[in-house]
Structure formats: structure tokens, C-alpha cells
Amino acid sequence: MNDRIRTDIAHNARVWNYWLGGKDNYPVDREVGDRVTSFHPSIGEVARADRAFLGRAVTYLAAEAGVRQFLDIGTGLPTADNTHEIAQRVAPESRVVYVDNDPIVLTHARALLTSAPEGVTEYVDADAHDPATILAAAGRTLDFERPVAVLILGILNFVLDTDEARSIVRTVMAAVPSGSHLVLTHPTFDAELGGEGNIAAMEFWNAHATPPITARSRAEFASFLDGLELLEPGIVSCARWRAPDGAEVAQYGAVGRKP
Ligand SMILES: C[S@@+](CC[C@H](N)C(=O)[O-])C[C@H]1O[C@@H](n2cnc3c(N)ncnc32)[C@H](O)[C@@H]1O
């Protein structure tokens, strides 16, 4: 086992994997995952809705917007439909760079490196707090003269300072050209989406698991998309993005295009 992997405290990537029905988690992750579920019973649906949103957004970007490059920051453990599989199903030549800082994701990264021969996948072990390093590493695989879809799903919630979170997004989006996209999800306490359950759930998480998490309001979420053209249907529960019948979850989702 990678000696950076700690099995005495729950880690987000592993608990997320547990909620998605995966097997790459430890007893401590399942215990914390179950306790969080007791505070916020729909958390498993949040995880599934987030992945389904990723599927719809990447399919749209590859099939309709013609995007062929993807930078997926805060990838998570490999699961059923990873970004490169979705994109390369539409366009086998798609190039995908994955980034995460959890040692367990690094250990399983091989499963993300199964690119179609026409395309490329790469994995970068890096921290979202350091976008310059991410961009330098991604620039070895992606051509920043051509549009890039930047995926930041369920990870800005681990950047506790909102100004810093905005600055990370701005730095990454400044490096990519017009026609690039930002795909974003984020949990909320907003009652409009039934987010009240997140209050006790996140309090419990922050006392027993890592990394610490925060929720954001609709206005804060919107501020991450400043300067981008919001694609229809705008900012909605990620379960409802281009899926009008989806059962709402307390996780905002949106896609913005760089003009
Ligand atoms: C909730 S999961 C989301 C996974 C995937 N993006 C999805 O939507 O299904 C968040 C991921 O972000 C990663 N993460 C958290 N903080 C990070 C940081 N500072 N830098 C890089 N990755 C981070 C975690 O390890 C975890 O894999």
C-alpha cells in the first residue's frame, strides 16, 4: 500500500467511492459515509446525480460543442464512466488530463490511463490550491491554443476560502482560449435545493474526516462563472441540468463557455 494512504481517517475520494457503490474504500470511510447519510439521507443520490451530470455535460461538449480536450480537476477514484470514456465514445481522439491529490486516486490511476489509441489520457498528482503546477503539467498533454473543457466537480468545496476558490477558477480559465468551457458542481445549504441536511452532515464531516468541506450559496456558485456565457438551463440542481425530470439534489451544477 502507498504509505501516504491513511486508513485511520475517512478521505473524501474513498467515501465518494463508497456512496457510488465502489469497493475502493476502508471501514473508516464506510462508517463516516453512513453517519453523513444519517444527517443528509440523499447524499448517495447527490453523488450519482453529480456523475450523471458529468456524463451529460461531457457528451454535450464532445458531440455538440466539438471540444476535444478535457482537464478534470478533482477526478475522484475511477468509476463506471470516466471522463475519457465518455468523451472518447463520441470522439476517440479526445485528450484528457486528470488531476487529484489523494494518494488512493494515484494508486488507481492506471484505470484512468486506458485511452483509445487515437487519443491520450494523463494523470497528474497535484493540489488544486496550486493551479500553476496543474497548468504546467497539463500543458504537456493539452494544447492551450485550442478549446479545453475544464471540469471542477465537487472539489471547490474543499477550498474553504471563497476568494481563493474564485482565483483558482480564474487562473485556470485565463490559460485556455475562447470556446473553452467550465463544468462546475458544488454542494449548498440553500433551502431552495433542500440543502439544510448538509449543515449537520458537513459539521460531522469536518470533525471526523478529511479534507474539510464547505457549502456555498447560489450567488457564490454564480461568482465562479463570472465572465463566462452560461449554457441553458443556467444554474440548477445538477440533477436537473438538461434532465428536467431529475429529482433535485442539494448540489448546484452549471456549464459556462468562455466567449
Ligand atoms: C467529491 S469528489 C468528486 C469526484 C469527481 N469530480 C466527481 O464529480 O465525481 C472530490 C475529489 O476532489 C479531490 N480533492 C479534494 N481536494 C483536492 C485538492 N486540494 N486538490 C486536488 N484534488 C482534491 C478528492 O480527493 C476527491 O477525489
PDBQT file of the ligand as one rigid body, heavy atoms in Angstrom, charges set to zero:
ROOT
HETATM    1  C1  LIG A 301     -16.436  14.717  -4.203  1.00  0.00    +0.000 C 
HETATM    2  S1  LIG A 301     -15.099  14.020  -5.099  1.00  0.00    +0.000 S 
HETATM    3  C2  LIG A 301     -15.617  14.373  -6.743  1.00  0.00    +0.000 C 
HETATM    4  C3  LIG A 301     -15.022  13.453  -7.768  1.00  0.00    +0.000 C 
HETATM    5  C4  LIG A 301     -15.454  13.755  -9.209  1.00  0.00    +0.000 C 
HETATM    6  N1  LIG A 301     -15.007  15.066  -9.646  1.00  0.00    +0.000 N 
HETATM    7  C5  LIG A 301     -16.943  13.653  -9.343  1.00  0.00    +0.000 C 
HETATM    8  O1  LIG A 301     -17.590  14.680  -9.502  1.00  0.00    +0.000 OA
HETATM    9  O2  LIG A 301     -17.471  12.528  -9.265  1.00  0.00    +0.000 OA
HETATM   10  C6  LIG A 301     -13.810  15.243  -4.847  1.00  0.00    +0.000 C 
HETATM   11  C7  LIG A 301     -12.418  14.838  -5.311  1.00  0.00    +0.000 C 
HETATM   12  O3  LIG A 301     -11.575  16.007  -5.178  1.00  0.00    +0.000 OA
HETATM   13  C8  LIG A 301     -10.335  15.596  -4.667  1.00  0.00    +0.000 C 
HETATM   14  N2  LIG A 301      -9.720  16.742  -3.994  1.00  0.00    +0.000 N 
HETATM   15  C9  LIG A 301     -10.106  17.331  -2.842  1.00  0.00    +0.000 A 
HETATM   16  N3  LIG A 301      -9.309  18.355  -2.544  1.00  0.00    +0.000 NA
HETATM   17  C10 LIG A 301      -8.382  18.436  -3.533  1.00  0.00    +0.000 A 
HETATM   18  C11 LIG A 301      -7.279  19.302  -3.800  1.00  0.00    +0.000 A 
HETATM   19  N4  LIG A 301      -6.967  20.298  -2.972  1.00  0.00    +0.000 N 
HETATM   20  N5  LIG A 301      -6.564  19.079  -4.915  1.00  0.00    +0.000 NA
HETATM   21  C12 LIG A 301      -6.868  18.072  -5.777  1.00  0.00    +0.000 A 
HETATM   22  N6  LIG A 301      -7.901  17.229  -5.574  1.00  0.00    +0.000 NA
HETATM   23  C13 LIG A 301      -8.649  17.402  -4.472  1.00  0.00    +0.000 A 
HETATM   24  C14 LIG A 301     -10.645  14.464  -3.727  1.00  0.00    +0.000 C 
HETATM   25  O4  LIG A 301      -9.512  13.659  -3.499  1.00  0.00    +0.000 OA
HETATM   26  C15 LIG A 301     -11.764  13.748  -4.474  1.00  0.00    +0.000 C 
HETATM   27  O5  LIG A 301     -11.255  12.762  -5.323  1.00  0.00    +0.000 OA
ENDROOT
TORSDOF 0
